[in-house]
Amino acid sequence: MPLLRTSHQQIHYELIGDPDLPVITFLNGLTQNARLWTAYADHFVPRGYRVLAYDMLGQGRSSKPVIDIPLASHAELLDQLLTHLQIEKTHLASISFGGTIALDFAIRFGHRLHSLVVMSSFAELTPQLELLGAVMLEGLTDVGLPYLQSMLYPMNMSSDWIAANRERIPAMKRAGYISNDGYAMQNLMESFAAFKPLTADLDRIKVPTLILNGEFDFFTPRACHEVIRRNIANSRLVIMPRAYHAFTLEMPALTLRQLEVFLNQIDEGIWQGDQSVWLANDDPKIAEAWLPIHGDWMRAAQPATPMTDSTKPASRRKPTPRKKIP
């Protein structure tokens, strides 16, 4: 089992692919582990990449300290891991909690990046996200890890996914209990108590940056990703249709398509970081992967065409003039 041993901690990692190939590093969300990126390694390794995934502190088979995990230490540990593996630069793809770590890493260690992908994440705690985090922490401390796991499934996944996987969910929860520690998880969540917004420093991120946001992600909604898009000049935001928070698990084929298009554009020298907003094509097999969005992309639903008087709701139509009685 490959491990990075620091003076106080050990980090479990998995590195797959031939040496000297470009590296893609994946960062987990809360309660996740490196094994959840197996399908991504299976996709990218045959296409000429090395794939690095690891359990961040408090996760999986890495150390699970129950006190003193400053949020900033995660980016510093990634820097140590890359040095240990003699990886000078990497593409960095991240989700949720890992996305915040990736933004911090890109700000402070941007010289180690080829590109950045931030999915379902945030650079600052909105009031809604702050209250959701407080509720999750309260559930973890007052009831326990099983309660937090039960909260996360309906928060992260769609009704369709839950219905299709209902029989598997109890076993998936038990796997989560085994690979996570309640006190270490509490420490991870409490590290946000001292979290300082990254927004003011986002303009220091110069590498090509792809931002992916699920259309129906109410945990980290569009407003969170708008902050990132507006403050990173070399970025694009792509909205994942009908996707919720954990679309990397629910929609792996569609997610892989977005990452592959992004990396190909960088390799071919055609990437345009213009802060534009796009909609991912539902079908990952269609050549046109990103569709333009017209109108206000902050809306939950986009009208396909401008409304005419006949398609407006009755309350918004102009009143029909009454005929004069002779």
Backbone hydrogen bonds, N-H to C=O, Kabsch-Sander energy under -0.5 kcal/mol:
donor,donor_aa,acceptor,acceptor_aa,energy
4,L,11,I,-2.6
5,R,3,L,-0.6
6,T,4,L,-0.6
6,T,9,Q,-3.1
11,I,4,L,-2.7
13,Y,2,P,-1.6
14,E,53,A,-3.1
16,I,51,V,-2.5
21,L,18,D,-1.1
24,I,50,R,-2.7
25,T,91,H,-3.2
26,F,52,L,-2.6
27,L,93,A,-2.2
32,Q,29,G,-1.8
36,L,33,N,-1.5
37,W,34,A,-1.9
38,T,35,R,-1.7
41,A,37,W,-2.1
42,D,38,T,-2.7
43,H,39,A,-1.2
44,F,40,Y,-2.4
45,V,41,A,-2.5
47,R,44,F,-0.8
48,G,45,V,-1.6
49,Y,44,F,-1.3
50,R,22,P,-2.8
51,V,16,I,-2.9
52,L,24,I,-2.8
53,A,14,E,-2.3
54,Y,26,F,-0.7
55,D,12,H,-2.2
56,M,54,Y,-0.7
58,G,63,S,-3.3
59,Q,56,M,-2.1
62,S,59,Q,-2.1
63,S,10,Q,-2.6
73,S,70,P,-1.4
74,H,71,L,-1.3
75,A,71,L,-0.5
76,E,72,A,-1.3
77,L,73,S,-2.2
78,L,74,H,-1.9
79,D,75,A,-2.0
80,Q,76,E,-1.9
81,L,77,L,-2.6
82,L,78,L,-2.5
83,T,79,D,-1.9
84,H,80,Q,-2.6
85,L,81,L,-2.1
86,Q,83,T,-1.2
87,I,82,L,-2.9
88,E,86,Q,-0.7
90,T,112,R,-2.2
91,H,23,V,-3.0
92,L,115,S,-1.8
93,A,25,T,-3.2
93,A,91,H,-0.5
94,S,117,V,-1.8
95,I,27,L,-1.0
96,S,119,M,-2.5
98,G,95,I,-1.8
99,G,96,S,-0.7
100,T,96,S,-1.4
101,I,97,F,-1.6
102,A,98,G,-2.4
103,L,99,G,-2.2
104,D,100,T,-2.1
105,F,101,I,-2.6
106,A,102,A,-2.9
107,I,103,L,-2.0
108,R,104,D,-2.2
109,F,105,F,-3.7
112,R,109,F,-2.3
113,L,110,G,-1.8
114,H,90,T,-2.3
115,S,90,T,-0.7
116,L,208,P,-2.5
117,V,92,L,-2.9
118,V,210,L,-2.6
119,M,94,S,-1.8
119,M,117,V,-0.5
120,S,212,L,-2.1
126,T,124,E,-0.8
130,E,126,T,-2.9
131,L,127,P,-2.1
132,L,128,Q,-2.3
133,G,129,L,-2.6
134,A,130,E,-1.9
135,V,131,L,-2.2
136,M,132,L,-2.4
137,L,133,G,-2.5
138,E,134,A,-2.3
139,G,135,V,-2.4
140,L,136,M,-2.2
141,T,137,L,-2.7
142,D,138,E,-2.7
143,V,139,G,-1.8
144,G,139,G,-2.0
147,Y,144,G,-0.5
148,L,144,G,-1.6
149,Q,145,L,-2.7
150,S,146,P,-2.1
151,M,147,Y,-1.9
152,L,148,L,-2.1
153,Y,149,Q,-1.4
155,M,151,M,-1.2
156,N,152,L,-2.4
157,M,153,Y,-2.4
162,I,158,S,-2.3
163,A,159,S,-2.7
164,A,160,D,-2.1
165,N,161,W,-1.7
166,R,162,I,-0.6
166,R,163,A,-0.6
168,R,165,N,-1.0
169,I,165,N,-1.5
172,M,168,R,-2.1
173,K,169,I,-2.6
174,R,170,P,-2.1
175,A,171,A,-2.0
176,G,172,M,-1.6
177,Y,173,K,-2.0
178,I,174,R,-1.8
179,S,175,A,-1.9
180,N,176,G,-0.9
181,D,58,G,-0.6
185,M,181,D,-2.8
186,Q,182,G,-2.2
187,N,183,Y,-2.1
188,L,184,A,-2.3
189,M,185,M,-2.3
190,E,186,Q,-2.6
191,S,187,N,-1.2
192,F,189,M,-1.3
193,A,190,E,-2.0
194,A,191,S,-0.9
195,F,192,F,-1.4
198,L,123,A,-3.0
201,D,198,L,-1.7
202,L,198,L,-0.6
202,L,199,T,-1.3
204,R,201,D,-2.0
205,I,202,L,-2.1
206,K,204,R,-0.7
209,T,234,N,-2.4
210,L,116,L,-2.5
211,I,236,R,-2.8
212,L,118,V,-2.5
213,N,238,V,-1.8
215,E,240,M,-2.7
216,F,243,A,-2.8
217,D,214,G,-1.6
218,F,216,F,-1.0
224,C,221,P,-1.3
225,H,221,P,-1.1
226,E,222,R,-2.4
227,V,223,A,-1.4
228,I,224,C,-1.0
229,R,225,H,-2.7
230,R,226,E,-2.8
231,N,227,V,-1.1
232,I,228,I,-1.0
232,I,229,R,-0.7
233,A,231,N,-0.6
235,S,232,I,-0.6
235,S,233,A,-1.2
236,R,209,T,-1.7
237,L,276,S,-2.4
238,V,211,I,-3.2
239,I,278,W,-3.0
240,M,213,N,-2.5
243,A,240,M,-1.5
246,A,156,N,-2.2
247,F,244,Y,-0.7
247,F,245,H,-1.0
249,L,246,A,-1.2
250,E,246,A,-1.9
251,M,247,F,-2.9
255,T,251,M,-2.4
256,L,252,P,-3.0
257,R,253,A,-1.7
258,Q,254,L,-1.6
259,L,255,T,-2.2
260,E,256,L,-2.6
261,V,257,R,-2.3
262,F,258,Q,-2.2
263,L,259,L,-2.6
264,N,260,E,-2.6
265,Q,261,V,-2.3
266,I,262,F,-1.8
267,D,263,L,-2.7
268,E,264,N,-2.5
269,G,266,I,-1.0
270,I,265,Q,-2.4
271,W,265,Q,-1.1
273,G,271,W,-0.5
274,D,272,Q,-1.5
275,Q,235,S,-3.1
278,W,237,L,-2.7
279,L,291,L,-3.0
280,A,239,I,-2.7
281,N,289,A,-3.3
286,I,283,D,-1.4
289,A,287,A,-1.4
291,L,279,L,-3.5
293,I,277,V,-0.8
297,W,295,G,-0.8
299,R,296,D,-1.5
311,T,308,T,-0.9
312,K,308,T,-1.0
316,R,313,P,-2.2
317,R,313,P,-0.6
317,R,314,A,-1.0
